[in-house]
Amino acid sequence: MHALAADTALVFGRYARQTLRSRFQMLFGILMPLLYLVFFGPLLRDLPLAADGSSWQVLVPGLLMMLGLFSASFAGFGIIVEKNLGVLDRMRATPVSRLALLLGRVLRDALLLLFQAVLLVVAAVAMGLRAPLPGVLIGLVFVVLLSTAMASLSYAFALRVRTPQEFGPVVNAVTLPSMLLSGLMLPMALAPGWLDALSRAVPYRYVVDAVRAAFVGEYAGGEMLWGALVAAAFAAGAVTLGTRVFRGAGA
């Protein structure tokens, strides 16, 4: 266990230094949610959203989950480049744990997205968001869990393809329907019955509902319970799958 922790810290340090040297990478990931916040948020102020809380308490949780969904889903692009350049082959020749090669990368991604999520919340507060601090902190925990799951799956899939041209369209084909069906932008309570029923097959739906509940101070309801269970199970399953693919690919 000590060796795994040390190896994970080593891999994390390598990729964290790369990220810190690229301010563009640190800030660009927040651009799309921030644009939605600035240009879409004001349109919702006077609309009946069929949900508890203000329009900001509905929109901002969805944008936090959008950040975790989209940014982490494309994390695998980097490992495709490393694979094609032979970087992974050189790592494979070292005694570093194969699990650490995944965990170090995922930890970097999760912390980067946590930083971006905090910036998004600060911007939302400046625009009018009012939410209890415990609820905001719970929302950030969900961001970390979702980011961990999506980054793990992204790396696992990236090891199975050869080029970014194969990777990008598949990720888009998965993330876009997930965004639309999970109610990231608007509560699914506004949807017709058939669409609301279909959305319940999408795991993100439960996570988004849980974060929205947290932002209005409802911490002990069914939405929070289901969201926590789905997020924890999704993260654990994704890390397990990612680890198996890393070991099988000899990464």
BADRENZA-856915 format. One record per residue (C-alpha): chain; residue number from 1; x, z negated, y negated. Coordinates in Angstrom, 1 decimal, m for minus. Layout:
PT,unit,pos,X,Z,Y
PT,A,NUM,X,Z,Y .
...
//
This chain:
PT,unit,pos,X,Z,Y
PT,A,1,0.0,0.0,0.0 .
PT,A,2,2.9,m0.8,m2.4 .
PT,A,3,4.5,2.5,m1.6 .
PT,A,4,1.2,4.3,m2.3 .
PT,A,5,0.8,2.5,m5.6 .
PT,A,6,4.4,3.4,m6.6 .
PT,A,7,4.0,7.0,m5.6 .
PT,A,8,0.7,7.3,m7.5 .
PT,A,9,2.2,5.8,m10.6 .
PT,A,10,5.1,8.3,m10.3 .
PT,A,11,2.8,11.3,m10.0 .
PT,A,12,0.5,9.9,m12.7 .
PT,A,13,3.5,9.5,m15.1 .
PT,A,14,4.6,13.1,m14.6 .
PT,A,15,1.2,14.5,m15.5 .
PT,A,16,0.4,12.0,m18.2 .
PT,A,17,3.6,13.0,m20.0 .
PT,A,18,2.6,16.6,m19.8 .
PT,A,19,m0.8,15.8,m21.3 .
PT,A,20,0.7,13.7,m24.1 .
PT,A,21,2.9,16.6,m25.0 .
PT,A,22,m0.2,18.8,m25.4 .
PT,A,23,m2.5,17.5,m28.1 .
PT,A,24,m4.5,20.7,m27.8 .
PT,A,25,m5.4,19.8,m24.2 .
PT,A,26,m6.3,16.2,m25.2 .
PT,A,27,m8.8,17.3,m27.9 .
PT,A,28,m10.1,20.7,m26.7 .
PT,A,29,m12.0,19.3,m23.8 .
PT,A,30,m14.3,17.3,m26.2 .
PT,A,31,m15.1,20.4,m28.3 .
PT,A,32,m18.2,21.6,m26.4 .
PT,A,33,m20.0,18.2,m26.3 .
PT,A,34,m19.0,17.6,m29.9 .
PT,A,35,m20.6,20.9,m31.0 .
PT,A,36,m23.8,20.0,m29.1 .
PT,A,37,m23.7,16.6,m30.8 .
PT,A,38,m23.3,18.0,m34.3 .
PT,A,39,m25.5,21.1,m34.1 .
PT,A,40,m28.1,20.2,m31.4 .
PT,A,41,m28.5,16.5,m32.0 .
PT,A,42,m30.2,16.7,m35.4 .
PT,A,43,m32.9,19.0,m33.9 .
PT,A,44,m34.1,16.3,m31.6 .
PT,A,45,m34.7,13.6,m34.2 .
PT,A,46,m38.4,14.1,m34.7 .
PT,A,47,m39.3,15.5,m31.2 .
PT,A,48,m41.2,13.4,m28.6 .
PT,A,49,m38.7,13.2,m25.8 .
PT,A,50,m40.8,11.3,m23.4 .
PT,A,51,m38.1,8.7,m23.0 .
PT,A,52,m37.2,5.2,m24.2 .
PT,A,53,m34.9,4.9,m27.2 .
PT,A,54,m33.9,7.2,m30.0 .
PT,A,55,m33.0,10.9,m29.7 .
PT,A,56,m29.3,9.9,m29.8 .
PT,A,57,m29.8,7.4,m27.0 .
PT,A,58,m31.1,10.4,m24.9 .
PT,A,59,m28.6,13.0,m26.0 .
PT,A,60,m25.3,11.1,m26.0 .
PT,A,61,m25.5,9.9,m22.4 .
PT,A,62,m26.1,13.5,m21.3 .
PT,A,63,m23.1,14.7,m23.4 .
PT,A,64,m20.9,12.1,m21.8 .
PT,A,65,m21.9,13.3,m18.4 .
PT,A,66,m21.4,16.9,m19.5 .
PT,A,67,m17.8,16.0,m20.5 .
PT,A,68,m17.1,14.6,m17.0 .
PT,A,69,m18.9,17.4,m15.3 .
PT,A,70,m17.3,20.4,m17.0 .
PT,A,71,m13.9,19.2,m17.9 .
PT,A,72,m13.1,17.6,m14.6 .
PT,A,73,m14.5,20.6,m12.6 .
PT,A,74,m11.9,22.9,m14.1 .
PT,A,75,m9.0,20.5,m13.5 .
PT,A,76,m8.0,22.6,m10.4 .
PT,A,77,m6.7,25.4,m12.6 .
PT,A,78,m3.5,23.6,m13.1 .
PT,A,79,m2.8,23.1,m9.4 .
PT,A,80,m3.4,26.8,m8.8 .
PT,A,81,m0.6,27.6,m11.2 .
PT,A,82,1.7,25.0,m9.6 .
PT,A,83,1.0,26.4,m6.2 .
PT,A,84,1.8,30.0,m7.2 .
PT,A,85,5.0,28.9,m8.9 .
PT,A,86,6.2,26.9,m5.9 .
PT,A,87,5.9,23.5,m7.5 .
PT,A,88,3.7,22.2,m4.7 .
PT,A,89,6.2,23.4,m2.1 .
PT,A,90,9.0,21.4,m3.8 .
PT,A,91,6.7,18.3,m4.0 .
PT,A,92,6.0,18.8,m0.3 .
PT,A,93,9.7,18.5,0.4 .
PT,A,94,9.8,15.0,m1.1 .
PT,A,95,8.7,11.7,0.6 .
PT,A,96,5.9,11.1,m1.9 .
PT,A,97,2.6,10.3,m0.2 .
PT,A,98,0.2,13.2,0.0 .
PT,A,99,m2.7,10.9,m1.1 .
PT,A,100,m0.6,9.9,m4.2 .
PT,A,101,m0.3,13.6,m5.1 .
PT,A,102,m4.1,13.6,m5.5 .
PT,A,103,m4.6,10.2,m6.9 .
PT,A,104,m2.0,10.5,m9.6 .
PT,A,105,m3.6,13.7,m10.8 .
PT,A,106,m7.1,12.3,m10.7 .
PT,A,107,m6.1,9.2,m12.5 .
PT,A,108,m4.6,11.3,m15.3 .
PT,A,109,m7.8,13.3,m15.5 .
PT,A,110,m10.1,10.2,m15.5 .
PT,A,111,m8.1,8.5,m18.3 .
PT,A,112,m8.0,11.6,m20.4 .
PT,A,113,m11.8,12.1,m20.1 .
PT,A,114,m12.3,8.4,m20.9 .
PT,A,115,m10.3,8.8,m24.1 .
PT,A,116,m12.4,11.9,m25.0 .
PT,A,117,m15.6,10.0,m24.1 .
PT,A,118,m14.6,7.2,m26.5 .
PT,A,119,m14.0,9.8,m29.3 .
PT,A,120,m17.4,11.3,m28.6 .
PT,A,121,m19.2,7.9,m28.8 .
PT,A,122,m17.4,7.1,m32.1 .
PT,A,123,m18.6,10.4,m33.5 .
PT,A,124,m22.1,9.8,m32.2 .
PT,A,125,m22.2,6.3,m33.9 .
PT,A,126,m21.2,7.9,m37.2 .
PT,A,127,m24.1,10.3,m36.8 .
PT,A,128,m26.7,7.6,m36.0 .
PT,A,129,m26.3,6.4,m32.5 .
PT,A,130,m27.3,2.8,m32.0 .
PT,A,131,m26.8,1.4,m28.5 .
PT,A,132,m25.8,m2.0,m27.0 .
PT,A,133,m22.1,m2.4,m26.4 .
PT,A,134,m22.5,m3.3,m22.7 .
PT,A,135,m24.6,m0.2,m22.2 .
PT,A,136,m21.9,2.0,m23.8 .
PT,A,137,m19.2,0.4,m21.6 .
PT,A,138,m21.4,1.0,m18.5 .
PT,A,139,m21.7,4.6,m19.6 .
PT,A,140,m17.9,4.9,m19.8 .
PT,A,141,m17.6,3.6,m16.3 .
PT,A,142,m19.9,6.3,m15.1 .
PT,A,143,m17.8,8.9,m16.9 .
PT,A,144,m14.7,7.6,m15.0 .
PT,A,145,m16.6,7.8,m11.6 .
PT,A,146,m18.0,11.2,m12.3 .
PT,A,147,m14.6,12.5,m13.5 .
PT,A,148,m12.9,11.1,m10.4 .
PT,A,149,m15.4,12.8,m8.1 .
PT,A,150,m15.4,16.2,m9.9 .
PT,A,151,m11.6,16.3,m10.3 .
PT,A,152,m11.0,15.5,m6.6 .
PT,A,153,m13.4,18.3,m5.6 .
PT,A,154,m11.8,20.7,m8.1 .
PT,A,155,m8.3,20.1,m6.7 .
PT,A,156,m9.6,20.4,m3.1 .
PT,A,157,m11.2,23.7,m3.9 .
PT,A,158,m8.2,25.0,m5.9 .
PT,A,159,m6.0,24.5,m2.9 .
PT,A,160,m8.3,26.8,m0.9 .
PT,A,161,m8.1,29.8,m3.3 .
PT,A,162,m5.2,32.0,m4.4 .
PT,A,163,m6.0,32.9,m8.0 .
PT,A,164,m7.8,31.5,m11.1 .
PT,A,165,m10.0,34.6,m10.9 .
PT,A,166,m11.4,33.3,m7.6 .
PT,A,167,m11.7,29.7,m8.9 .
PT,A,168,m13.5,30.1,m12.2 .
PT,A,169,m16.6,32.0,m11.2 .
PT,A,170,m17.4,29.6,m8.3 .
PT,A,171,m17.0,26.5,m10.5 .
PT,A,172,m19.2,28.0,m13.1 .
PT,A,173,m21.8,28.9,m10.4 .
PT,A,174,m21.9,25.2,m9.4 .
PT,A,175,m21.6,23.4,m12.7 .
PT,A,176,m24.1,25.4,m14.8 .
PT,A,177,m27.1,24.9,m12.5 .
PT,A,178,m26.1,21.2,m12.1 .
PT,A,179,m26.2,20.8,m15.9 .
PT,A,180,m29.6,22.5,m16.2 .
PT,A,181,m31.2,20.6,m13.3 .
PT,A,182,m29.8,17.1,m14.1 .
PT,A,183,m31.4,16.8,m17.5 .
PT,A,184,m28.1,16.5,m19.4 .
PT,A,185,m29.6,17.9,m22.6 .
PT,A,186,m33.2,16.8,m22.3 .
PT,A,187,m35.0,14.3,m20.0 .
PT,A,188,m36.5,15.9,m16.9 .
PT,A,189,m39.7,14.0,m17.7 .
PT,A,190,m40.3,16.9,m20.0 .
PT,A,191,m40.1,19.4,m17.2 .
PT,A,192,m43.0,20.7,m15.1 .
PT,A,193,m43.6,19.0,m11.8 .
PT,A,194,m41.9,21.6,m9.6 .
PT,A,195,m38.7,21.5,m11.8 .
PT,A,196,m38.7,17.7,m11.9 .
PT,A,197,m39.0,17.6,m8.1 .
PT,A,198,m36.1,20.2,m7.7 .
PT,A,199,m33.9,18.2,m10.0 .
PT,A,200,m34.1,15.2,m7.7 .
PT,A,201,m31.9,17.0,m5.3 .
PT,A,202,m29.0,17.1,m7.9 .
PT,A,203,m26.9,13.9,m7.8 .
PT,A,204,m26.1,14.1,m11.5 .
PT,A,205,m29.8,13.5,m12.3 .
PT,A,206,m29.6,9.9,m11.1 .
PT,A,207,m26.3,9.3,m13.0 .
PT,A,208,m27.7,10.7,m16.3 .
PT,A,209,m30.8,8.6,m15.9 .
PT,A,210,m28.7,5.5,m15.3 .
PT,A,211,m26.6,6.0,m18.4 .
PT,A,212,m29.6,6.6,m20.5 .
PT,A,213,m31.1,3.3,m19.2 .
PT,A,214,m27.9,1.5,m20.1 .
PT,A,215,m27.9,2.9,m23.6 .
PT,A,216,m31.3,1.3,m24.2 .
PT,A,217,m30.3,m2.0,m22.6 .
PT,A,218,m32.0,m1.7,m19.3 .
PT,A,219,m29.4,m2.9,m16.8 .
PT,A,220,m31.4,m4.1,m13.8 .
PT,A,221,m33.9,m1.4,m13.2 .
PT,A,222,m34.2,1.2,m10.4 .
PT,A,223,m32.6,3.9,m12.4 .
PT,A,224,m29.4,1.8,m12.8 .
PT,A,225,m29.3,0.9,m9.1 .
PT,A,226,m29.8,4.5,m7.9 .
PT,A,227,m27.3,5.8,m10.5 .
PT,A,228,m24.6,3.3,m9.4 .
PT,A,229,m25.1,4.0,m5.7 .
PT,A,230,m25.0,7.8,m6.2 .
PT,A,231,m22.0,7.7,m8.5 .
PT,A,232,m20.0,5.4,m6.2 .
PT,A,233,m20.9,7.3,m3.0 .
PT,A,234,m20.1,10.6,m4.7 .
PT,A,235,m16.7,9.4,m6.0 .
PT,A,236,m15.8,7.9,m2.6 .
PT,A,237,m16.8,11.0,m0.7 .
PT,A,238,m15.1,13.4,m3.1 .
PT,A,239,m11.8,11.5,m3.0 .
PT,A,240,m11.9,11.3,0.8 .
PT,A,241,m12.5,15.1,1.0 .
PT,A,242,m9.8,15.8,m1.5 .
PT,A,243,m7.3,13.7,0.4 .
PT,A,244,m8.1,15.5,3.7 .
PT,A,245,m7.6,18.9,2.0 .
PT,A,246,m4.3,17.8,0.4 .
PT,A,247,m3.0,16.6,3.7 .
PT,A,248,m4.2,19.6,5.6 .
PT,A,249,m2.7,22.0,3.0 .
PT,A,250,0.6,20.1,3.1 .
PT,A,251,0.4,19.6,m0.6 .
//
